[in-house]
Amino acid sequence: MSADASADLSALLSVDEFEAVAKSRLTEMAYAYFAGGSGSELTLSRNRSAWEALSIWYRVMVDVSSRSTATTLLDHPLRVPLLAAPTALHKMAHPDGEIATVRACGNAGLGMVLSSLATTSIEDVCAAATGPVFLQIYIGQDRGFVRELVARAEKANCAGFQLTVDAPVWGMREREMRTGFRVPDGLSLPNLESGGRQIPRDHSGVGIGNALGWTISPSLSWKDLEWLCETTALPVLCKGVCRADDAATALRAGARGIVVSNHGGRQLDGAPATAEVLPRVAAAVAHRVPVIVDGGIRRGVDIFRALALGATAVQVGRPILWGLAAGGEAGVTRVLELLATDFDRTMALAGCPTVSAITRDLLEPSR
Ligand SMILES: Cc1cc2nc3c(=O)[nH]c(=O)nc-3n(C[C@H](O)[C@H](O)[C@H](O)COP(=O)(O)O)c2cc1C
């Protein structure tokens, strides 16, 4: 499939093919921002290779003529255990931006996590949603600002929050710096630009992270998670956890879910792949709350692997952006369909008629 402007979405068969088309359509700066990781991008590449390294010891002679990929997440039904991860600036990928994403997720029966650095407001995204929408938030130094954003999300009927905890400072995003990244003219960040706040426009060469330094705080601690959990009745999930002991502490602080994530390899380069972290966190959480994982999920078979390691659901970041850039809502729809059908096919081939049949022993040699 050539990555030309007339790409037939139905001819694209994998997320990698979508990435090739997206790359051909995006500016060099936008592609670098979306694709890049931090430092030497070790964690970025480990995330993906760690899933691929897990063999599936499939079971044969199971009647899989009737199958269901469905699950529930915090009482929300999902057709597949899959959500769109929070990623910034969807209008930089396609003019329809986050509205295209939330519609595609809704039509597929999936959930979406909206980035607080989104180019569409939480109100507009929730109004266009037919599935659950969670809002990702950072806690910076200004608690009043966070309180306002939480109140807006509650009023808009948001399903809950993901507090990102892996960014006390921003990672070293060299690709952003090399391409002189700046938020393109004409795009705004309406979840941040309330109360007269304006993002600095002239931040070419320092990366968006440095320009938005006020959205995060190096003093972030468990007390902030506790505070957020007390501030809202909606569930707060803790996103960016890399250790079993931290997962246990997050639950004591009031988290109603854990997201095993390293920000798609954009924060601490050298962090383990999320596939390495997941089984440890799942053991510590012991089914008390949902465990979500993201990072390097590129095929339905990776969703299967994640569930076998104890995840309740997975999130995908870049695959959504590649779908958006290649074809707006239709592109995201096609990416989600590829992931969903591959997950269903993997379940059939591995002898699992339901998601509850996807167990850890399927990743281990039988005795
Ligand atoms: C372009 C881009 C922007 C992102 N923006 C955010 C963000 O605003 N907030 C956040 O918590 N995570 C953000 N992330 C991290 C994602 O939520 C998610 O953890 C990661 O993309 C998962 O890895 P994957 O892209 O390999 O699926 C971003 C990731 C990318 C690639």
The ligand as a Tripos MOL2 file, in Angstrom:
@<TRIPOS>MOLECULE
LIG
   31    33     1     0     0
SMALL
NO_CHARGES

@<TRIPOS>ATOM
      1 C1          1.6120   12.6050   21.1020 C.3       1 LIG1
      2 C2          1.3260   12.1270   22.4860 C.ar      1 LIG1
      3 C3          0.7410   12.9720   23.4070 C.ar      1 LIG1
      4 C4          0.4600   12.5250   24.6860 C.ar      1 LIG1
      5 N1         -0.1640   13.3760   25.5620 N.ar      1 LIG1
      6 C5         -0.4630   12.9390   26.7970 C.ar      1 LIG1
      7 C6         -1.1550   13.7830   27.7110 C.ar      1 LIG1
      8 O1         -1.5050   14.9110   27.3940 O.2       1 LIG1
      9 N2         -1.4010   13.2970   28.9540 N.ar      1 LIG1
     10 C7         -1.0290   12.0290   29.3420 C.ar      1 LIG1
     11 O2         -1.2670   11.6280   30.4800 O.2       1 LIG1
     12 N3         -0.3930   11.2000   28.4820 N.ar      1 LIG1
     13 C8         -0.1220   11.6220   27.2390 C.ar      1 LIG1
     14 N4          0.4960   10.7640   26.3530 N.ar      1 LIG1
     15 C9          0.7580    9.3690   26.7640 C.3       1 LIG1
     16 C10        -0.4320    8.4680   26.3920 C.3       1 LIG1
     17 O3         -1.5270    8.7150   27.2240 O.3       1 LIG1
     18 C11        -0.1050    6.9880   26.5220 C.3       1 LIG1
     19 O4          0.4200    6.7320   27.8010 O.3       1 LIG1
     20 C12         0.8790    6.4890   25.4540 C.3       1 LIG1
     21 O5          0.6550    7.1480   24.2320 O.3       1 LIG1
     22 C13         0.7150    4.9860   25.2530 C.3       1 LIG1
     23 O6          1.6590    4.5170   24.3610 O.3       1 LIG1
     24 P1          1.3950    4.2270   22.7840 P.3       1 LIG1
     25 O7          1.4000    5.5590   22.1180 O.co2     1 LIG1
     26 O8          2.5490    3.3860   22.4390 O.co2     1 LIG1
     27 O9          0.0560    3.5210   22.6780 O.co2     1 LIG1
     28 C14         0.7860   11.2060   25.0740 C.ar      1 LIG1
     29 C15         1.3730   10.3410   24.1310 C.ar      1 LIG1
     30 C16         1.6370   10.7800   22.8530 C.ar      1 LIG1
     31 C17         2.2390    9.8260   21.8790 C.3       1 LIG1
@<TRIPOS>BOND
     1     1     2 1
     2     2     3 ar
     3     2    30 ar
     4     3     4 ar
     5     4     5 ar
     6     4    28 ar
     7     5     6 ar
     8     6     7 ar
     9     6    13 1
    10     7     8 2
    11     7     9 ar
    12     9    10 ar
    13    10    11 2
    14    10    12 ar
    15    12    13 ar
    16    13    14 ar
    17    14    15 1
    18    14    28 ar
    19    15    16 1
    20    16    17 1
    21    16    18 1
    22    18    19 1
    23    18    20 1
    24    20    21 1
    25    20    22 1
    26    22    23 1
    27    23    24 1
    28    24    25 2
    29    24    26 1
    30    24    27 1
    31    28    29 ar
    32    29    30 ar
    33    30    31 1
@<TRIPOS>SUBSTRUCTURE
     1 LIG1         1 GROUP 0 **** ****
